[in-house]
Amino acid sequence: MAKKGWIPAVTLLVTAGLALSGCSNGGNADAGNGPASSQASGSQSGDGSDKSGSEKAELTFMFRGGPDEQAAYKKTVDKFEADHPGVKVKIITTAADQYATKLKAAITGKSAPDVFYLDPGDLKAYVNGGVLLNINSYVQDNKDVDISKVWKKGVDLYRYDGQTVGQGDIYGLPKDLGPFAMGYNKTMFEKAGIPLPDKDKPYTWDEFIQVSQQLTKDTNGDGKLDQWGTGLNVTWNLQSLVWSNGADWIDASRTKVTIDEPKFAEALQLFADIQNKYKATPSIAEAQTLDTYQRWMQGQIGFFPVGPWDLSTYAKLPFDYDLIPYPAGSTGKTATWIGSLGIGVSSKTKYPEQAAALVMYLTASEEGMKMLADAKVQMPNLQDMAQTWAADTSSKPANKEEFLQIVNDYGRPLPGILTYNAEWYNLFFTDIQPVLDGKMTAADYVKQEQPKMQKLLDKAIEQEAKSKSK
């Protein structure tokens, strides 16, 4: 499990999709929850404002995030209200680890918020279950937003035609794209006299281990380690090792679990060995005293992940840091994942036009994106703005270009969002502790887990088929 204090903005990507009842609309825009059946008042304008001066649209917006993200979004919503005097937005925030449960309860209790964060892995279940509003026509008709300027990879996560994600109408827009980069403590390298990593050429696994061991030191001579090469979390960092070694969790058809292949076991074993064999990660006892996120924040860790959502917090780090590619396995190519959360509209909202306008303001407007990017809580969704943002080397990290390379070149979605739910994928990390503790080999573990995970994947495939037939 992710350490307390280190729950990135994309944690919901690996939560299981909600099992939703109700008739499927098969992704059809006219099947009961599309724009044609909305309750939008004829007095509303295309930008979501109320031109009649009569009824004020009252929306609820449910989201979650750390203090900086919550403050940034509240400020941006305030600006939206100022620009749309006919709309009032009530904000509902939750802690990250409570969001999925509370949203599910609201949906089940038929009290879903008008606008809410959604996990792209839940898109099919939400559409098939009649939870999400088809906002395609609102997006196309809004003159203030040009959807072609938003990352296509992001928008496609929230398109669905009833069969395939990435095709068809839009049921949400990306709150963000979250490229998960590798960071390093530049100050620690300089103090140790170790050459700085090449930002354009990844370490090999052997090079990464060697440097990590060099960074692991007792700096004050008291017989106890004070700094370590790495502090990586298996839930968020194993993907890089697996993919760069030519392995994956599922096959191309997304119907077979493939963790029992040798290249996968090799990557998992290396992850465990970094702690147990090479001693370059804090031990279990050391991590319990102070988790690796806090140790990174205090300058005790050499390599640690960095997402765009971290930049406001990491601006306060007492050391210099920058971004590099993840180390490459047998393929010779670096790999990592791209996360995302979407913002969608409830199919039950009384104000679909205004709700869609809020979504577009937060995800695709020049003004909204600039406010959120300036708050350092995400990378801009607008591609041109992101290029300018990344080119600014005066703010840390200097190599923000790495984020763009992940989005454009080598980032992948997490495996759990590629299937109807992520239960099969989550099981892998639920049972993994014996491997991390050195009590079970990776080869034995993947052989043990593959049948159990396959059973859950088969169940997810069956659930998807049933949801489409209702």
C-alpha positions in Angstrom: 0.0 0.0 0.0 1.1 3.6 -0.6 2.7 5.2 2.4 0.7 7.7 4.3 1.4 11.1 3.0 2.3 9.9 -0.5 -1.0 9.4 -2.2 -0.7 10.9 -5.7 -3.5 12.6 -7.5 -4.1 9.5 -9.5 -4.6 7.0 -6.7 -8.2 6.3 -7.9 -6.8 4.8 -11.1 -6.3 1.5 -9.3 -9.5 1.3 -7.4 -12.1 -1.1 -8.6 -14.9 0.0 -10.8 -18.2 0.3 -9.1 -20.7 -2.4 -9.7 -23.6 -0.3 -10.9 -27.1 -1.5 -11.6 -29.6 -0.1 -14.0 -30.3 -0.4 -17.7 -27.4 0.3 -20.1 -27.7 2.9 -22.7 -25.1 1.2 -24.7 -23.2 4.5 -25.1 -26.0 5.9 -27.2 -26.2 9.6 -26.8 -30.0 9.5 -27.3 -30.7 6.7 -24.8 -32.1 8.6 -21.9 -29.1 10.5 -20.6 -27.8 12.5 -23.5 -28.2 16.2 -24.3 -31.5 15.5 -26.2 -33.2 14.4 -22.9 -31.6 17.0 -20.6 -33.6 19.5 -18.6 -31.6 22.6 -19.7 -33.7 25.7 -19.7 -34.1 27.5 -22.9 -33.1 30.7 -21.2 -29.5 29.6 -20.6 -26.7 30.7 -22.9 -24.1 28.5 -24.4 -21.5 29.4 -21.8 -23.7 28.2 -19.0 -24.6 31.6 -17.6 -28.2 32.6 -16.9 -29.3 35.4 -19.3 -32.9 35.5 -18.0 -31.9 36.7 -14.5 -34.5 34.5 -13.0 -33.6 31.1 -11.6 -30.0 30.6 -10.3 -28.5 27.3 -11.0 -27.1 25.7 -7.9 -24.5 23.0 -8.6 -22.6 20.7 -6.3 -18.9 19.9 -7.2 -17.3 16.9 -5.4 -13.6 16.4 -5.5 -10.6 15.5 -3.4 -6.9 16.4 -3.1 -4.3 17.8 -0.8 -4.6 21.2 0.8 -2.8 23.0 -2.1 -5.0 21.4 -4.7 -8.2 22.0 -2.8 -7.3 25.7 -2.4 -6.4 26.0 -6.1 -9.7 24.5 -7.2 -11.8 26.6 -4.8 -10.1 29.7 -6.1 -10.8 28.7 -9.7 -14.4 27.8 -9.0 -14.8 31.3 -7.4 -13.6 32.8 -10.6 -16.0 30.6 -12.6 -18.9 31.9 -10.5 -17.8 35.5 -11.0 -17.8 34.9 -14.8 -21.1 33.1 -14.6 -23.4 35.1 -12.3 -26.3 32.8 -12.9 -24.5 29.8 -11.3 -23.7 29.0 -7.7 -21.3 26.1 -6.9 -21.3 24.3 -3.6 -18.0 22.6 -3.1 -17.7 19.2 -1.4 -14.2 18.0 -0.6 -13.0 14.7 0.9 -9.7 13.1 1.8 -8.2 11.1 -1.0 -8.7 7.7 0.7 -12.4 8.4 1.4 -13.4 9.8 -2.0 -14.3 6.6 -3.8 -16.4 5.3 -0.9 -18.3 8.5 -0.5 -18.9 8.9 -4.2 -20.2 5.4 -4.5 -22.5 5.9 -1.5 -23.8 9.1 -3.1 -24.5 7.4 -6.4 -26.1 4.4 -4.8 -28.3 6.7 -2.7 -29.4 8.6 -5.8 -27.8 11.8 -4.5 -24.8 12.1 -6.8 -23.2 15.5 -7.0 -23.8 17.5 -10.2 -20.1 17.5 -11.1 -17.5 15.2 -9.7 -14.0 13.6 -10.2 -14.1 10.2 -11.8 -11.6 7.5 -12.4 -11.3 6.7 -16.1 -11.3 3.0 -15.1 -14.9 3.5 -14.0 -16.0 5.1 -17.2 -17.6 2.1 -18.8 -19.5 1.1 -15.6 -20.7 4.7 -15.1 -21.9 5.0 -18.7 -23.5 1.6 -18.8 -25.1 2.2 -15.4 -26.6 5.5 -16.5 -24.6 7.6 -14.0 -22.7 9.9 -16.4 -24.2 12.6 -18.7 -23.2 12.6 -22.3 -21.7 16.1 -22.6 -20.5 15.8 -26.2 -22.9 18.4 -27.6 -22.1 20.9 -24.9 -18.3 20.5 -25.6 -18.9 20.9 -29.3 -21.1 24.0 -28.9 -19.0 25.9 -26.4 -17.4 28.8 -28.3 -14.9 29.5 -25.4 -13.3 26.1 -25.5 -11.4 24.4 -28.3 -11.2 20.7 -27.4 -8.5 20.1 -30.1 -6.1 22.1 -27.9 -6.4 19.6 -25.0 -4.2 16.5 -24.9 -5.9 13.9 -27.1 -4.7 11.1 -24.9 -6.5 12.8 -22.0 -9.8 13.4 -23.9 -9.9 9.9 -25.3 -9.9 8.4 -21.8 -13.4 9.8 -21.4 -14.8 8.9 -24.8 -17.0 5.8 -25.1 -19.2 4.4 -27.8 -20.7 1.5 -25.8 -17.9 -0.9 -26.9 -14.5 0.8 -26.9 -13.1 3.5 -24.7 -11.4 6.2 -26.7 -14.1 6.2 -29.4 -17.5 7.9 -29.5 -19.0 10.6 -27.4 -17.5 12.5 -24.5 -18.7 11.6 -21.0 -16.1 13.7 -19.1 -13.0 15.7 -19.6 -9.5 15.2 -18.1 -9.0 17.1 -14.9 -5.3 16.5 -15.8 -2.8 14.1 -17.2 -0.4 13.0 -14.6 3.0 11.8 -16.1 4.8 9.9 -13.3 8.4 10.9 -13.6 11.6 9.9 -11.7 13.1 12.6 -9.5 16.5 12.7 -8.0 18.2 14.7 -5.2 20.7 16.8 -7.1 22.2 18.2 -3.9 22.9 14.7 -2.6 24.7 13.8 -5.8 26.9 16.9 -5.6 27.8 16.3 -2.0 28.7 12.7 -2.7 30.8 13.7 -5.8 28.8 11.4 -8.0 28.3 12.6 -11.7 24.7 13.8 -12.2 22.4 11.5 -14.2 22.0 12.2 -17.9 18.5 13.6 -18.5 18.3 12.1 -22.0 19.8 8.6 -21.3 18.4 6.3 -18.7 20.6 4.3 -16.4 20.7 0.5 -17.0 19.5 -1.5 -14.0 23.1 -2.3 -13.0 24.0 1.4 -13.1 21.0 2.4 -11.1 21.8 -0.1 -8.4 25.4 0.9 -8.3 24.6 4.6 -7.9 21.9 3.8 -5.3 24.4 1.9 -3.2 26.9 4.8 -3.4 24.2 7.2 -2.2 23.3 4.9 0.8 25.5 6.2 3.7 26.0 6.7 7.3 26.9 10.4 7.0 27.6 11.2 10.7 29.5 8.1 11.7 27.1 6.9 14.4 26.8 3.4 12.8 23.3 4.0 11.4 22.3 4.9 7.9 21.2 8.5 7.4 20.5 8.5 3.7 19.5 5.9 1.0 19.6 5.6 -2.7 15.9 5.0 -3.2 12.5 5.0 -1.4 10.3 3.5 -4.1 6.8 2.2 -3.5 5.8 -1.1 -5.3 2.3 0.0 -6.1 3.5 3.0 -8.2 7.0 2.0 -9.3 7.0 -1.6 -10.2 5.3 -0.8 -13.6 8.5 1.0 -14.8 10.7 -2.1 -14.1 8.2 -4.5 -15.6 7.5 -2.6 -18.8 11.2 -1.7 -19.4 12.0 -5.4 -19.2 9.5 -6.3 -21.9 6.8 -7.7 -19.6 3.2 -6.7 -18.6 0.3 -7.6 -16.4 -2.1 -8.6 -19.3 -1.8 -9.5 -22.9 -2.8 -7.3 -25.9 -6.3 -8.8 -25.9 -6.7 -7.7 -22.2 -8.1 -11.2 -21.4 -5.1 -13.0 -20.1 -3.0 -12.2 -17.0 0.7 -12.6 -17.9 2.5 -12.0 -14.7 3.9 -15.5 -14.6 6.3 -14.8 -17.5 10.0 -14.9 -16.6 10.7 -11.2 -17.6 8.0 -10.1 -15.2 9.4 -12.2 -12.3 12.8 -10.8 -13.0 11.6 -7.2 -12.6 9.7 -7.9 -9.4 12.7 -9.7 -7.9 14.9 -6.7 -8.7 12.5 -4.4 -6.9 12.6 -6.6 -3.8 16.4 -7.0 -4.1 17.0 -3.2 -4.0 15.9 -3.4 -0.3 16.8 -6.9 0.8 20.0 -7.6 -1.2 21.4 -4.3 -2.1 20.2 -2.4 1.1 19.6 0.8 -0.9 16.1 1.4 0.4 15.1 1.9 4.1 14.3 -1.3 5.9 10.8 -2.1 7.0 11.7 -0.9 10.6 13.3 2.3 9.2 10.3 3.0 7.0 8.0 2.6 10.0 10.0 5.1 12.0 9.7 7.6 9.1 8.1 6.8 5.8 10.1 7.2 2.6 8.0 10.2 1.5 9.0 12.1 4.6 12.6 11.0 4.2 12.6 12.3 0.7 11.1 15.6 1.9 14.0 15.9 4.4 16.7 15.1 1.9 17.4 11.5 2.9 16.5 9.8 -0.3 18.3 9.9 -3.6 15.7 8.8 -6.2 12.0 9.4 -5.7 8.9 9.7 -8.0 7.6 13.2 -9.0 4.2 14.0 -10.5 3.0 17.4 -11.6 0.7 17.5 -8.6 3.8 17.5 -6.3 5.3 20.7 -7.5 3.6 23.0 -5.1 4.8 20.9 -2.1 8.2 20.2 -3.6 8.8 23.9 -4.0 9.6 23.9 -0.3 12.2 21.1 -0.4 15.5 22.0 1.4 17.5 20.7 -1.6 17.7 21.0 -5.3 16.1 18.2 -7.4 15.4 17.4 -11.0 13.8 14.8 -13.3 15.4 11.9 -15.3 14.1 8.9 -17.1 13.5 5.7 -15.1 16.2 3.0 -15.4 15.9 0.7 -18.4 15.7 -3.1 -18.3 16.4 -5.6 -21.0 14.5 -3.5 -23.7 17.0 -0.7 -23.2 14.0 1.7 -23.1 12.7 3.7 -20.2 9.0 3.3 -19.2 6.5 4.7 -16.8 2.8 5.5 -16.5 0.4 8.4 -17.1 -2.4 8.8 -14.7 -5.5 10.9 -15.0 -8.7 11.8 -13.2 -11.7 13.1 -15.1 -14.4 15.5 -14.3 -17.9 14.4 -15.3 -21.6 15.5 -14.9 -24.3 13.4 -13.2 -27.0 12.3 -15.6 -29.5 13.4 -12.9 -28.4 17.0 -12.7 -31.1 19.6 -13.0 -28.6 22.0 -14.7 -26.7 20.0 -17.4 -25.7 23.0 -19.4 -24.2 24.9 -16.4 -22.6 21.7 -15.1 -21.0 21.0 -18.4 -19.8 24.7 -18.5 -18.1 24.2 -15.1 -16.4 21.0 -16.3 -15.1 22.8 -19.4 -13.9 25.8 -17.4 -11.9 23.6 -15.0 -10.4 21.4 -17.8 -10.1 23.2 -21.1 -10.4 27.0 -20.6 -7.4 29.2 -20.9 -8.3 31.1 -17.7 -9.0 28.0 -15.6 -5.9 26.1 -16.8 -3.6 29.1 -16.1 -4.9 29.5 -12.6 -4.4 25.8 -11.8 -1.0 25.6 -13.5 0.2 28.7 -11.7 -0.9 27.1 -8.4 1.6 24.3 -9.2 -1.0 21.5 -8.7 -1.0 20.1 -12.2 0.4 20.2 -15.7 -1.7 22.3 -18.1 -4.2 20.3 -20.2 -3.8 22.8 -23.1 -0.9 21.6 -25.2 0.5 25.0 -26.1 0.4 26.2 -22.5 2.1 23.0 -21.4 5.0 23.6 -23.8 5.5 27.1 -22.4 5.2 25.7 -18.8 7.8 23.0 -19.4 10.2 25.4 -21.1 10.4 27.5 -17.9 13.7 26.3 -16.4 13.6 29.0 -13.7 11.2 27.0 -11.6 11.9 23.6 -10.2 12.3 21.0 -11.6 14.2 22.5 -14.4 13.7 19.4 -16.6 9.9 19.6 -16.8 10.3 18.6 -20.4 10.5 15.0 -19.0 6.8 15.3 -18.2 6.0 16.1 -21.8 8.2 13.2 -23.1 6.2 10.8 -20.9 2.9 12.1 -22.3 4.1 12.3 -25.9 6.5 9.3 -26.2 6.6 6.6 -23.6 4.0 6.9 -20.9 1.3 4.2 -20.6 -2.0 3.9 -18.7 -2.0 1.7 -15.6 -3.2 -1.8 -16.3 -6.2 -1.6 -13.9 -8.0 1.0 -16.0 -7.9 -1.1 -19.2 -10.5 -3.5 -18.0 -14.0 -3.2 -16.7 -12.8 -3.1 -13.1 -9.4 -3.3 -11.4 -10.0 -6.0 -8.8 -7.7 -8.5 -10.5 -4.9 -5.9 -10.7 -5.4 -4.7 -7.1 -5.1 -8.3 -5.8 -1.5 -8.4 -7.1 -0.5 -5.6 -4.7 -2.7 -6.8 -1.8 -0.8 -10.1 -1.5 2.8 -8.9 -2.3 4.3 -8.2 1.1 6.1 -11.6 1.5 8.1 -10.8 -1.7 9.0 -7.4 -0.4 10.1 -8.9 2.9 12.3 -11.4 1.2 10.2 -14.4 2.5 9.1 -15.5 -1.0 10.7 -15.4 -4.4 9.1 -13.4 -7.2 9.0 -16.5 -9.3 7.0 -18.4 -6.7 4.7 -15.4 -6.1 3.7 -14.8 -9.7 3.0 -18.5 -10.2 0.8 -18.4 -7.1 -1.1 -15.2 -8.0 -1.7 -15.7 -11.8 -4.6 -18.1 -11.4 -6.3 -16.0 -8.8 -5.9 -12.8 -10.8 -7.1 -14.6 -13.9 -10.3 -15.6 -12.2 -11.0 -12.0 -11.2 -10.2 -10.8 -14.7 -12.6 -13.4 -16.2 -15.3 -12.1 -13.8 -14.7 -8.5 -14.9 -15.1 -9.5 -18.5 -18.4 -11.3 -17.7 -19.6 -8.2 -15.8 -18.9 -6.0 -18.7 -20.8 -8.3 -21.1 -23.8 -8.3 -18.7 -23.8 -4.5 -18.3 -24.0 -4.1 -22.1 -26.9 -6.5 -22.4 -29.2 -4.8 -19.9 
